[in-house]
Amino acid sequence: MKKTYYFGATITIYCLEILLATLVKDLGIVFQFAAAISGSSIQFIWPGYFFLHSERKFGTQNDWNTRKTTRIMAWAYVIAGLILLVSLLIGTVYNIIKNI
């Protein structure tokens, strides 16, 4: 990675953090967004995705045929995580609008 990209991205992220810190009155809102994104992705999305990716990359044709139920469950985890993510984000935005 070029140093200009690295330093440019670092300065941009820092400026966004400062802007967010000056605009947000309640830090709980930031924690709600962080919990919605990190909780659903760590518990549901990433495990299912990593299983599907590793089976696609390292699995044999015999594994592909015998683990159909496991692949379906992995997809169910990913879909449940996405549904949870969207519903938590909608709930957070609803709470923000309700408290205005």
HUQUI-V341506 format. One record per run of one state. SS is the DSSP state (H for helix, E for strand, C for the rest). FROM is the first residue (numbers start at 1). LEN is the number of residues. If there is no record, write none. Layout:
# HUQUI-V341506
SS,FROM,LEN + SS,FROM,LEN
This chain:
# HUQUI-V341506
C,1,2 + H,3,21 + C,24,3 + H,27,32 + C,59,2 + H,61,6 + C,67,1 + H,68,31 + C,99,2
